[in-house]
Amino acid sequence: MRLLLAMCLFAVFARDASADGWEITVTAGKVFPLYNQTFEYDPGTLAPPIPGATLEQRGVFTLDARGALALNFALARDLGRHVAVEARLDTADVTVDTIGARYRLRVNLPAPLPPLSTDVDLGTGTVDLERLRPISLNLKLQTGDRVRVSVSGGASWLPEFQFVVNQAIGANLSGLGRNISLDVARVALRAQAEPSASGQGRWGGNGGVALGVRAGRAVFVAEGRYFRFQKQTLQWGRAETAGVLPAIPEDLVRQIESRLEPVVFNPAFFHASLGVAVRF
């Protein structure tokens, strides 16, 4: 918001420059994440919740991200025939699927009883990821009249965001000649981007190329734009459960929660979009 306010104030002071006017652009398109799209997190070896039992882990927790919808807004002020200053609000939606892990707990009973085992399945789930909303202040260079080619780039700021991993919990108890299904619940793991270490922060940059075809005051626009920001640290919060969680899954979930390490990544994405600009 501060960047948008600075842009408007700058444009007011520049009104006496050789300028044609204002331009508002609205576009929509597809987001393509450029960082590693698959994140795996492994809590390591867990302690069996029952003394004398063995606990075997099968698979690791995986977050698989893919791009979704981009919605973008830009306000530009001409400073001359081929130069403008531009304020942007770009929004990027990323869809994330989760792949869970399965734990097998095995208890050896006194002879002649057979071993008793249970599978605790932290199955597939979903991620509720807040839409990314970078704010940018750019310098824009453009050429042409009816058919226009423009390039722009500048500084970008990424507001705080968070996501919630919603994981289904299921359990099956086998032994003594029968299978018993345990209660099913859901666990929500919340993570928030909190840059803390040296070299981390919310600042970054963007650059883009656009092709426009002018029809009166309207310009039909096709654009590609790249964003890259400083590293972000995702800090995990306490797991929240919905439904009745049996004692064994509850113990495993709390162990996993206490062992999850913060995730550090470089936010970077590209979006291709189409839209229309109006000059006034």
C-alpha positions, 0 to 999 in steps of 0.5 A: 500500500505504501508503494501505491501511495508513493506512486500516486504522489510521484505521478502528481508531482510529475504532471508537468512533464512531457506526458500523455496521461494515465493507464490502468491495466487489468490482466488474468492468467496462469501462475508457474512456480519456479522454486522447487515445487515438491517439498518433503518433510521427515520428522525422523525416527519416532518413539513407539507409544507403547513400551516394547512395541516397534514402529515402522515408517512408510513414506514421508510427508510431501507437499506438491505445488502447482500454479493456479490463477493470476490476477493483476492490476497496474496503474501507470503514469506517462513521463514521456512518449516512451517512458512511464512509471508504474505501480502494480498489485499482482496476485498469484494463487498456488495449489498444493496437494499433500501426500501423507505417511503411514506408520505401522505399530507392532506389539508382540503378545505372549505366546500363543497369541499372534502379534498385534499391529495397527496402521496409522495412516496420515493420508492425502490432504489439502493445503489452504495457501493464502494468495501471494500479493506482491506490490511493485514500483516499476520503470516502464519503457515502451515503443510503438503506437497501434502495436506496442511493445513494453518492458518494465521492472523494479522493486517488489515487496511480498506481504506476510502469508501463511498456509494450513496443511489439512491432513486426514487421519485414519487407523486400522487395528489388525490382530487376533483374527479380526480388523478394527477400524479406529476413529477418523479425524483431521489434523491442521498444521499451520505454517507462517512465513517469518523471515528471520535469518541474515539474507532473508526478507520480503523484498525482491524484484520483478521484470516483464515484457508485454505486447499491446494492440491499441484500439482507441483508448483501449489496449489489448495486452499479452504479458509475461512477468517474473518475480523473485524474492528473498528467502522466506522461513516457514515456521510450523505452529501447533497441530490442531485436531478436528474430531476424536483422535485416538491415543496412538495417532495423537501421540504420533501427531504430537511427536511429528509436530515437535520434530518438524524443522522450519522450511526455507525456500526462495519464492519465485514465480512467472505468470503469463496473462491476458487483459486490457488497458484503458488510457485516459 
